Amino acid sequence: MIRTTLCLIGLLCAVSGAASAVQIEQETFGCKSMADATQLLRLGQATDLTDYDTRLQKLVRAGECRIWTAADAVTVEDEGDGLVCLASSGMRQTCYWSAPEARRLAQP
């Protein structure tokens, strides 16, 4: 019972502080699915990026992934499994999993 209560308190604290403004440092992608984001990150580490480019463009056309540029304002909605979930600022209903090193905290 106590353990459950502590977990619930931790979860509530995490949720209340999860959304923070960030600025994209470089062009990056985000996917609705953690599996797609992880697969693209692996493909992006290869020497030949042909498979990465092909897969990313296919997922973007399908609406599963999107690409952000340095000019886009985003919010960090969640973090997990080495990824961050980004959403366009002002449009928090859809979040896209991305690499955490692709963003930096914005100045208040």
C-alpha positions in Angstrom: 0.0 0.0 0.0 2.7 2.5 1.0 4.8 1.4 -2.1 1.8 2.1 -4.4 1.2 5.5 -2.8 4.8 6.5 -3.2 4.8 5.4 -6.9 1.6 7.4 -7.5 3.1 10.5 -5.9 6.2 10.1 -8.0 4.1 9.7 -11.1 2.1 12.8 -10.4 5.2 14.8 -9.8 6.7 13.6 -13.0 3.6 14.4 -15.0 3.2 17.9 -13.5 6.8 18.8 -14.4 7.1 16.9 -17.7 6.2 19.6 -20.2 9.1 22.0 -20.7 9.9 24.3 -23.6 12.8 23.3 -25.7 14.6 24.6 -28.8 15.7 22.2 -31.5 19.4 22.4 -32.1 19.4 20.7 -35.5 16.9 19.2 -37.8 15.5 16.0 -36.2 12.7 13.6 -36.6 10.0 12.3 -34.2 7.7 9.3 -34.5 4.4 8.5 -32.8 5.8 5.0 -32.1 8.8 4.3 -29.9 9.6 1.3 -32.1 9.8 3.4 -35.3 11.9 6.1 -33.5 14.3 3.4 -32.2 14.6 1.8 -35.6 15.4 5.1 -37.3 18.0 6.0 -34.7 19.7 2.6 -35.4 19.6 3.1 -39.1 20.9 6.7 -38.7 24.1 5.3 -37.1 25.0 3.2 -40.1 27.7 4.3 -42.6 25.3 4.2 -45.5 22.3 6.3 -44.7 20.2 5.2 -47.7 18.0 2.9 -45.6 17.5 5.6 -43.0 16.5 8.2 -45.6 14.1 5.8 -47.4 12.5 4.6 -44.1 12.1 8.1 -42.7 10.5 9.5 -45.9 8.1 6.6 -46.0 7.1 7.1 -42.3 6.7 10.9 -42.9 4.4 10.4 -45.9 2.4 7.9 -43.8 2.0 10.5 -41.1 3.7 8.3 -38.5 6.8 10.6 -38.2 7.6 14.2 -38.7 10.7 16.3 -39.1 11.4 19.4 -37.1 13.8 22.2 -38.0 15.8 24.5 -35.7 13.1 27.1 -36.1 10.3 24.9 -34.7 9.2 25.5 -31.1 8.4 22.2 -29.2 7.6 21.0 -25.7 9.0 17.9 -24.0 5.9 15.9 -23.0 7.5 12.7 -21.7 10.8 10.8 -21.5 11.5 7.1 -21.5 13.7 4.4 -22.8 16.4 6.8 -23.9 13.9 8.9 -25.9 12.0 12.1 -25.4 8.5 12.8 -26.6 8.2 16.1 -28.3 5.1 18.0 -29.3 4.7 21.2 -31.2 4.2 24.1 -28.8 0.6 24.9 -28.4 -0.5 21.5 -29.9 0.1 19.0 -27.1 -2.4 16.4 -28.3 0.2 14.4 -30.4 3.7 13.7 -29.2 6.5 12.3 -31.2 9.4 10.2 -29.8 12.8 11.6 -30.7 16.5 11.4 -29.6 17.2 13.5 -26.5 20.4 14.9 -27.9 18.5 16.7 -30.7 17.2 19.4 -28.4 18.4 21.7 -25.7 16.5 23.6 -22.9 15.2 27.0 -24.1 16.1 30.1 -22.1 13.1 31.4 -20.0 
